[in-house]
């Protein structure tokens, strides 16, 4: 059930637009401020250089030098400075003598009067000077340059002033170019963001980020919840995904060299190279038989990896065997139930006939038979599954003209795990069937089964008086059998099941005399290691 108070995440287009917009805004602001300060500095420097150039030009003018040698009221310098001021859009151009008396000024009434401002003094001392000050006119950037005669004697000063409002106007004019540049950057960023969002949605198959996150979480939950192992590799056969079931299988190795999932990786490499899927393939790994399905992963017609799902076939076989044991147990009970009903009918008939002496004899015989055949077995074999299995094998041996005897010394407590019980059924089933087949050549054969439990270990002994085995060492190899083609699987499974639990198996045989198998298994619900 969805939480109504939970906020809906932003769409990809909104998130990308906000992030890119924020980054673009910060970058443009920093660039704009930096560019603005640079332009302001350049503009001020350009205005100052312009004023210095005008002042130096006038200081080198022979007309200005000649005018300073005459009285200020001769009006020689005023026309010249006025023309320069108007042509260069200056606030003022003032020429003074060494006493600071003005020889020119935009206001003619200020001529022949002292210059206003202490920033004139460095120029009277022969040094060029730049300052911002206010005299008779407005606040201005003022430049001072000494005037020398032909003998290099200082005879006056040229002062050029540019209004600060004029400087501000020039800076403002450059600011518009910065603004247009910023607007162009915003436009380019918007177009780039739109293209990025479209490309991202195409790559992500139109899914939003929160949808991808939800699908990823669902995929992880699904992979970890399934019982089958899952391994995925890329086109270089590097593992990119492995779920918990597969990890558990790989970490159950009995030896350090068994850690690497060699057969599975080899199978994945083959599928990546060939592109042909492999279904229901059996792989032998760590004493187990894995049933695997491997499929190539394609993108736009190209193989970009492979995925393998697998399950322990041994586990499936054990479940089938356990089910077979339960079926055998039910069948044995059903057979005994029919037999018991028949005996009840005999007892009822004897009662009607009032033949009490024969009835007593029949009941005692029946009770002794039950105690011998079933009661003693259930007293020794506490596991109902194994007991039912052995009852079915006893009936099967009887039907084939042989005897299957469970030793009086047998003891099997019901403390084995499901895996151990299933393995024991597989082991006993194959050994007893092999003994029955060996005894078929000589009617009246006898098969003995001994189950002995001690200190968490179970010793299983199955022996027969059949023809024996010529080469006992080779019988556990798959496909090795003296019974024809397509055989030789039973003893291979016996060895595989025994070793998978950490047990061991020993066989002794004398041709024409006997064959005996001794199997040792842990019988403690999986708490004891080999």
Order of alpha helices (4+ residues) and beta strands (2+ residues): alpha-alpha-alpha-beta-alpha-beta-beta-beta-alpha-alpha-beta-beta-alpha-alpha-beta-beta-beta-alpha-alpha-alpha-alpha-beta-alpha-beta-beta-alpha-beta-beta
